[in-house]
Amino acid sequence: MKTFTIAVIPGDGVGREVVPPAKRALEKAARKHDVTFAFQDFDWGAEHFFRWGSMMPAGALDLLAPCDAILLGAVGHPDIPDHTTLNGMLLPIRRAFDQYANVRPAYLYPGVASPLAGRQGGDIDMVIVRENTEGEYAPVGGFVYHNQPEEIAIQTSVFTRRGIERIVRFAFDLAVKRGKKKRVTSVTKSNAQGYSMTLWDRTFREVAAEFPGIETESLLVDAAAMNFVRRPQTFDVVVGSNLFSDILSDLSAAIVGSMGLAPSANLDPLRRFPSMFEPVHGSAPDIAGKGIVNPLATVLSAAMLLDHLEMADAARDVENAVAAVLAEGHARTPDLGGSSRTEEVTEAVLEKLA
């Protein structure tokens, strides 16, 4: 029997409430497929920051490196600036392990109401592919005359041909694998960003020429946002920069019913380092501790973890269990218009996994 070592970082807020259901789903799926999971729990995040002044300890990356995958809950606290939490944990992990492909599926499940009129289950089925290690989130910049009236802040985006080419190629490979609409949409703002985004456009065209069976579309980010609302059924794989895909993936989550249904994977496609799986939603301090957070985004992230570990059948089992619970509509947290508690939804999914 094979054993996978999974690093678990519940993090902050509702992260501590959604990670246990995902672990239970992994364990139940594993028993059916003759594998086991050895979970290594790391209590890093805001509380670590308050005690020690850092989101995670020195040597944290060395502790994560030997693991097969990382399961993350959420990071963030109202009393810590967001840029501190982000740069203290998430971004260092993504960069150190070259998790350059951030994959965020958006699927309208049967039984879930979209805020868009006339959309039925299955009408929206897209994946946002986000460049995850450079672009607008590159740590290049600084302050001049810091905290003085003449203060200047400089933030520099960094786009490399290597970085663009590998994420665009990943998107095309994913479109081939999905085998659905066989369409890749590139999102830029090259009318205003005449260097970085035109490099992206040129690289996209060059890679696209290697995939003659895949239809392509190039949109400015404002047009993409409009068309996510106007014609979401036409999108298949959408690829964009770190910033643009971050924003669009929140919009795609909203149009399929809830951020509570939005999973994600931070992948090192070359499998040199552990990949990390997390819900798209944040720590949600407004509902933390109330027992009403939707655990399904994290459970679906666990399904993506299974798929990455080449356990496709187990991943489908988890996805099908979630789909069945949503289709029945009995167990439903407040974000989906219900009154169920986190534990009730968890138990419903585990029952379907039996």
GIJOHU-V986495 format. One record per pair of residues at least 24 apart in sequence whose C-alpha atoms are under 10 Angstrom apart, sorted by the first residue. I is the first residue (numbers start at 1). J is the second residue. If there is no record, write none. Layout:
I;J  I;J
This chain:
1;33  1;34  1;35  1;36  2;30  2;33  2;34  2;35  2;36  2;37  3;30  3;34  3;35  3;36  3;37  3;38  3;68  4;35  4;36  4;37  4;38  4;39  4;67  4;68  4;69  4;309  5;36  5;37  5;38  5;39  5;40  5;64  5;66  5;67  5;68  5;69  5;70  6;37  6;38  6;39  6;40  6;41  6;64  6;66  6;67  6;68  6;69  6;70  6;71  6;274  6;276  6;305  7;38  7;39  7;40  7;41  7;42  7;63  7;64  7;65  7;66  7;67  7;68  7;69  7;70  7;71  7;72  7;274  7;276  8;39  8;40  8;41  8;42  8;43  8;44  8;64  8;67  8;69  8;70  8;71  8;72  8;73  8;276  8;277  9;40  9;41  9;42  9;43  9;44  9;45  9;70  9;71  9;72  9;73  9;74  9;75  9;278  10;41  10;42  10;43  10;44  10;45  10;71  10;72  10;73  10;74  10;75  10;278  10;283  11;42  11;43  11;44  11;45  11;46  11;47  11;48  11;55  11;72  11;73  11;74  11;75  11;76  11;77  11;89  11;283  12;43  12;44  12;45  12;46  12;47  12;72  12;73  12;74  12;75  12;76  12;77  12;282  12;283  12;284  12;285  12;288  13;45  13;46  13;73  13;74  13;75  13;76  13;77  13;78  13;282  13;283  13;284  13;285  13;286  13;287  13;288  13;289  14;73  14;74  14;75  14;76  14;281  14;282  14;283  14;284  14;285  14;286  14;287  14;288  14;289  14;290  14;291  14;292  14;293  14;294  14;295  15;72  15;73  15;74  15;75  15;76  15;278  15;279  15;281  15;282  15;283  15;284  15;285  15;288  15;293  15;295  15;298  16;43  16;72  16;73  16;74  16;75  16;283  16;288  16;289  17;73  17;74  17;283  17;288  17;289  17;290  17;291  17;292  17;293  17;294  17;295  17;298  17;342  17;343  18;72  18;73  18;74  18;279  18;291  18;293  18;294  18;295  18;296  18;297  18;298  18;299  18;342  18;343  18;346  19;71  19;72  19;73  19;74  19;278  19;279  19;295  19;298  19;299  19;302  20;73  20;295  20;298  20;299  20;343  20;346  21;295  21;296  21;298  21;299  21;302  21;342  21;343  21;345  21;346  21;347  21;349  21;350  22;71  22;73  22;295  22;296  22;297  22;298  22;299  22;300  22;301  22;302  22;303  22;318  22;346  22;350  23;71  23;298  23;299  23;302  24;299  24;302  24;346  24;347  24;349  24;350  25;298  25;299  25;300  25;302  25;303  25;317  25;318  25;321  25;346  25;347  25;349  25;350  25;353  26;299  26;302  26;303  26;305  26;306  26;314  26;315  26;318  26;350  28;314  28;318  28;350  28;351  28;353  28;354  29;303  29;306  29;311  29;313  29;314  29;315  29;316  29;317  29;318  29;350  29;353  29;354  30;306  30;311  30;314  30;315  31;314  31;354  32;313  32;314  32;317  32;353  32;354  33;311  33;313  33;314  35;311  37;68  38;67  38;68  39;67  39;69  39;70  39;71  40;64  40;67  40;70  40;71  41;71  42;72  44;75  44;89  45;74  45;75  45;76  45;77  45;85  45;88  45;89  46;75  46;76  46;77  46;78  46;79  46;80  46;85  46;88  47;77  49;80  49;84  49;85  49;88  50;79  50;80  53;88  54;84  54;85  54;88  54;89  55;84  55;85  55;86  55;87  55;88  55;89  55;90  56;85  56;88  56;89  57;88  57;89  60;89  60;93  61;89  61;92  61;93  61;96  61;97  64;93  64;97  64;273  64;274  65;93  65;96  65;97  65;272  65;273  65;274  65;275  66;273  66;274  67;273  67;274  67;275  68;271  68;273  68;274  68;275  68;276  68;305  68;308  68;309  69;267  69;273  69;274  69;275  69;276  69;277  69;305  69;306  69;308  69;309  70;265  70;266  70;274  70;275  70;276  70;277  70;278  70;302  70;305  71;265  71;275  71;276  71;277  71;278  71;279  71;298  71;301  71;302  71;305  72;276  72;277  72;278  72;279  72;298  72;301  72;302  73;277  73;278  73;279  73;280  73;281  73;282  73;283  73;297  73;298  73;301  74;278  74;279  74;280  74;281  74;282  74;283  74;284  74;298  75;281  75;282  75;283  75;284  76;282  76;283  76;284  76;285  77;282  77;283  77;284  77;285  78;283  78;284  78;285  78;286  87;137  87;139  90;276  91;132  91;133  91;137  91;138  91;139  92;133  93;133  93;266  93;274  93;275  93;276  94;132  94;133  94;266  94;267  94;268  94;274  94;275  94;276  95;132  95;133  95;134  95;138  96;133  96;273  97;133  97;266  97;267  97;268  97;271  97;272  97;273  97;274  97;275  97;276  98;132  98;133  98;266  98;267  98;268  98;269  98;270  98;271  98;272  98;273  98;274  98;275  99;131  99;132  99;133  99;265  99;266  99;267  99;268  99;269  99;270  99;271  99;272  99;273  99;274  99;275  99;276  100;129  100;130  100;131  100;132  100;133  100;134  100;163  100;164  100;166  100;167  100;170  100;242  100;266  100;267  100;268  100;269  100;275  101;129  101;130  101;131  101;132  101;133  101;166  101;167  101;168  101;170  101;171  101;239  101;242  101;265  101;266  101;267  101;268  101;269  101;275  102;128  102;129  102;130  102;131  102;132  102;133  102;167  102;239  102;242  102;245  102;246  102;264  102;265  102;266  102;267  102;268  102;275  102;276  102;277  103;127  103;128  103;129  103;130  103;131  103;132  103;171  103;174  103;237  103;238  103;239  103;245  103;249  103;263  103;264  103;265  103;266  103;267  103;277  103;304  104;128  104;129  104;130  104;237  104;238  104;245  104;246  104;249  104;250  104;252  104;253  104;262  104;263  104;264  104;265  104;266  104;278  104;279  104;280  104;301  105;129  105;236  105;237  105;238  105;249  105;252  105;253  105;261  105;262  105;263  105;264  105;265  105;300  105;301  105;304  106;236  106;249  106;250  106;251  106;252  106;253  106;254  106;255  106;256  106;257  106;258  106;259  106;261  106;262  106;263  106;264  107;252  107;253  107;255  107;256  107;257  107;261  107;262  108;252  108;253  108;255  108;256  108;257  108;258  108;261  109;256  109;257  109;261  109;322  109;323  109;324  109;326  109;327  110;323  110;324  110;326  110;327  110;328  110;329  111;323  111;324  111;325  111;326  111;327  111;328  111;329  112;256  112;257  112;258  112;323  112;326  112;327  112;328  112;329  112;332  112;336  112;337  113;255  113;256  113;257  113;258  113;336  113;337  114;253  114;254  114;255  114;256  114;257  114;258  114;336  115;229  115;254  115;255  115;256  115;257  115;258  116;229  116;230  116;232  116;254  116;255  116;256  116;257  117;229  119;232  119;233  119;255  119;256  120;256  121;256  121;327  122;233  122;256  123;232  123;233  123;234  123;256  124;228  124;231  124;232  124;233  124;234  124;235  124;236  124;252  124;255  124;256  125;180  125;181  125;232  125;233  125;234  125;235  125;236  125;237  125;252  125;256  126;175  126;180  126;181  126;183  126;232  126;233  126;234  126;235  126;236  126;237  126;238  126;249  126;252  127;171  127;174  127;175  127;178  127;184  127;235  127;236  127;237  127;238  127;239  127;249  127;252  127;264  128;171  128;184  128;185  128;235  128;236  128;237  128;238  128;239  128;240  128;245  128;246  128;248  128;249  128;250  128;252  128;264  129;167  129;168  129;170  129;171  129;174  129;184  129;185  129;186  129;237  129;238  129;239  129;240  129;241  129;242  129;245  129;246  129;249  129;264  129;265  130;167  130;168  130;171  130;238  130;239  130;240  130;241  130;242  130;243  130;244  130;245  130;246  130;248  130;249  130;266  131;163  131;164  131;166  131;167  131;168  131;170  131;239  131;240  131;241  131;242  131;243  131;244  131;245  131;246  131;266  132;163  132;167  132;240  132;241  132;242  132;243  132;245  132;246  132;266  132;267  133;158  133;159  133;163  133;241  133;242  134;158  134;159  134;160  134;163  134;164  134;241  134;242  134;243  135;159  135;160  135;163  135;164  135;196  135;197  135;240  135;241  135;242  135;243  135;244  136;241  136;242  136;243  136;244  137;241  137;242  137;243  138;242  157;196  157;242  158;196  159;195  159;196  159;197  159;199  159;200  159;241  160;196  160;199  160;200  161;196  161;199  161;200  161;202  161;203  162;203  163;200  163;241  164;196  164;197  164;199  164;200  164;201  164;202  164;203  164;204  164;207  164;239  164;240  164;241  165;200  165;202  165;203  165;204  165;206  165;207  166;203  166;207  166;269  167;204  167;239  167;240  167;241  167;269  168;200  168;203  168;204  168;205  168;206  168;207  168;208  168;238  168;239  168;240  169;203  169;204  169;206  169;207  169;208  169;210  169;211  169;239  170;239  170;269  171;237  171;238  171;239  171;240  172;204  172;207  172;208  172;210  172;211  172;214  172;215  172;216  172;237  172;238  172;239  173;211  173;214  173;237  174;236  174;237  175;211  175;214  175;215  175;236  175;237  175;238  176;211  176;213  176;214  176;237  178;236  178;237  179;214  179;236  180;236  180;237  181;214  181;215  181;233  181;234  181;235  181;236  181;237  182;213  182;214  182;215  182;216  182;235  182;236  182;237  183;213  183;214  183;215  183;216  183;217  183;234  183;235  183;236  183;237  183;238  184;208  184;214  184;215  184;216  184;217  184;218  184;235  184;236  184;237  184;238  184;239  185;215  185;216  185;217  185;218  185;219  185;224  185;234  185;235  185;236  185;237  185;238  185;239  185;240  186;216  186;217  186;218  186;219  186;220  186;221  186;224  186;237  186;238  186;239  186;240  186;241  187;217  187;218  187;219  187;220  187;221  187;222  187;223  187;224  187;225  187;238  187;239  187;240  187;241  187;244  187;245  187;248  188;218  188;219  188;220  188;221  188;222  188;223  188;224  188;239  188;240  188;241  188;244  188;245  189;219  189;220  189;221  189;222  189;223  189;244  190;219  190;220  190;221  191;220  192;220  197;241  200;240  200;241  204;239  220;244  221;245  221;247  221;248  222;248  224;248  225;249  225;251  225;252  228;252  228;255  229;254  229;255  232;256  246;280  249;280  250;280  250;281  253;280  253;281  257;335  257;336  257;337  258;294  258;297  258;335  258;336  259;294  259;296  259;297  259;335  259;336  260;293  260;294  260;295  260;296  260;297  260;298  260;333  260;335  260;336  261;294  261;295  261;296  261;297  261;298  261;299  261;300  261;301  261;322  261;335  261;336  262;296  262;297  262;298  262;299  262;300  262;301  263;296  263;297  263;298  263;299  263;300  263;301  263;302  263;303  263;304  264;297  264;298  264;300  264;301  264;302  264;304  264;305  265;301  265;302  265;304  265;305  265;308  266;305  267;305  267;308  268;308  269;308  271;308  271;309  275;305  275;308  275;309  276;301  276;302  276;304  276;305  277;301  277;302  277;303  277;304  277;305  277;308  278;302  278;304  278;305  290;341  290;342  291;333  291;340  291;341  291;342  291;343  291;344  292;332  292;333  292;334  292;335  292;338  292;339  292;340  292;341  292;342  292;343  292;344  292;345  293;333  293;334  293;335  293;340  293;341  293;342  293;343  293;345  294;332  294;333  294;334  294;335  294;336  294;340  294;341  294;342  294;343  294;345  294;346  295;333  295;341  295;342  295;343  295;345  295;346  295;349  296;322  296;323  296;325  296;326  296;333  296;342  296;345  296;346  296;349  297;322  299;346  299;349  314;353  317;352  317;353  317;354  318;349  318;350  318;352  318;353  319;349  319;353  320;349  320;352  320;353  321;348  321;349  321;350  321;351  321;352  321;353  321;354  322;346  322;348  322;349  322;350  322;352  322;353  323;349  323;352  324;348  324;349  324;352  325;349  325;350  325;351  325;352
